[in-house]
């Protein structure tokens, strides 16, 4: 049950930020490393930093989560921090196993090795994730990349949501 919750949290975080400025990286491997290590560490801000519009989406998520629900972003962060300090989280390691880059876009395949002690047995699992990467103005990001028009629409949407806060 605890292992299921962890996978659910990682899925939510990944999905949230795939569609959404973070820490720029100078190569496909460096952005994939940052992304994978942030997932392994359950570093929410680290994951957000891998997406071009991650910081904006992250700040909007914080504001709306606190206004729209009974749970604030700080509650989520406290849960993650408490889980890190307990036996609830599996040990996760990763390795970048393949890159397929053509010019300024491509994919990086990452192998995650997961080990979880449920108190009776030690479960081990290997999962693979293929992430899309792209380069915009010399910096690499996680995601599909956007045209100039799509980036402008995204900027306008972010401005609209900021005004709603």
Buried (B, 14 or more C-beta within 10 A) or exposed (E): EBBEEBEEBBEEBBEBBBEBEBBBBEBBBBBBBBBBBBBBBBBBEBBBBBBBBBBBBBBBBBBBBBEEEEEBBEEBBEBBEEBEEEEBBBEBEBEBEEBEBEEEBBBBBBBBBBEBEEEEEEEEEEEEBEBBBBBBEEBBBBBEBBEEEEBEEBEEEBEEBEEEE
